[in-house]
Amino acid sequence: MQPELLTDAVYGIPSLILGFGFGYVVGAMKSFKLSDRLLIGLASSAIGGLAIVLALTTFLPFSASGTILSILAFAGGFIFGAGIHWVSPAKPKSKFHIIYEPENDDEFDREIEKVFEPNNQ
């Protein structure tokens, strides 16, 4: 095995593991929409991959291919982790719409009472 390939593997494996863990956590968050999860995945892949490269360059020589591999491995781990632990985003509560028709005051009053019942909140 060539030394450069071994170095790239050392950059890729921690990125893959950390990306998986981060994706596993983000995939389970119901409060995040799909677009939020995608943006978090892109940002965390770039930042996480670079952080791992910077941490490992104290022990290993720097290489551009190792940096790219680290970012891609983090992204792959994130996608895999989020896919395994995916929870659909929470649906927003439906909002009541009241249409006032002046000729039907009694029904309008009933609709207002129905909306403000404690069970609807």
Sequence and secondary structure as in RCSB ss.txt:
>XXXX:A:sequence
MQPELLTDAVYGIPSLILGFGFGYVVGAMKSFKLSDRLLIGLASSAIGGLAIVLALTTFLPFSASGTILSILAFA
GGFIFGAGIHWVSPAKPKSKFHIIYEPENDDEFDREIEKVFEPNNQ
>XXXX:A:secstr
  HHHHHHHHHHHHHHHHHHHHHHHHHT TTS HHHHHHHHHHHHHHHHHHHHHHHTTTS   HHHHHHHHHHHH
HHHHHHHHHT                TT HHHHHHHHHHHTSGGG 
